[in-house]
Amino acid sequence: MTRWLKTTLALLLAAPMAAALAQGATFPERDKPLRIVVPFAAGGGVDAAARLLGTQLQKQLGVTVLVENRAGGSGTIGGRAVQSAPADGQTLLFSAATHVLARQVLKASPYDPQTDFVPVARVGEAPLMLVIAPSKTQTRLADVLAAIRQQPDKWSAGIPAAGAPGHLATLLMAREGGLKLSFVPYKGTQPALMDVAGGHTDLVLDSMISLLPMAKAGKVRPIAITSARRSTLAPEVPTFKEAGLPEFAYASWYGVWAPGGTPAARVTVLNSAINAATAELARTGAWANLGISPVTENADQFKRFIARDVAQGAELLRSAGFHPE
């Protein structure tokens, strides 16, 4: 570790952590593991990010960090496991933006993500990518948009998960582009992507890192990404802004939550540690390899961000006539 990095990590951790420890937060406990629950199956993008963060936290804090996968129930099985855990900060949820819209997407969500959890830290954002079936002739976003406007009955959009960033971004794209699309629901990115590759569904807009392998293999055609700047992972793919929708931008994001009632002092310690881990993962390029741009903010900033994100997502779903499943 370089002297610069040691100094940076020390500054990120020192003041907030010292204040928290002064309040009696002897935490995290070295004889107890820090558990990070991922509400999705192992091997996906959320799981990969959680494991990178867990490894870095273990190095920094000198405690055992265990990453556990609790998949199912549209993410609510893992969420429920954290919600019902002791509010001591030793059990955390690592999830994506989908977590915060559970009440808008599910008829019977077992919890309210905004009141039953304590936001700890947002760690990063990632762009989405629009890909189309290889049987389509269009290669530019402007041509895709024109074709959809001319023949809306000929274009269908795959929706990998209700309320997920890909769903919301597709709704936003339709609004910004003046498009009428038919939406095809799927249970996951891979089934949707396979149908686009086979020409059964015409397009899908979802996590860039999930779509990129098939795009690079030529099995689907990449059209544009939703970030403000091109990605180093796919520099040849233009952004929506430069390719035809100058006001369009959207990002998936990842965050960490603790059970409701977790003491503020412990949240402060965790926030400082996670921010320092995020800085190191950005420095080494580990985040960039997953297409993630780092985010560091305090817990209050994360809470305010969630409120804005839920309001935007709920409005997009409502205006599209979406009904909870």
VENVEN-V892353 format. One line per field, one symbol per residue. burial: 1 if it has 24 or more other ideal C-beta (glycine too) atoms within 12 Angstrom, else 0. Layout:
# VENVEN-V892353
burial = ???
This chain:
# VENVEN-V892353
burial = 0000000010011001100100001011000001111111000111111111111111011010101111100111111111101001111111111111111111001110110111111111111111111001010110011011000000111111111111111111110010101011110111011011100011111111111111100001111111100110110011110011100101111111111101111111111111111111110001100111111111100110110011011101100101000
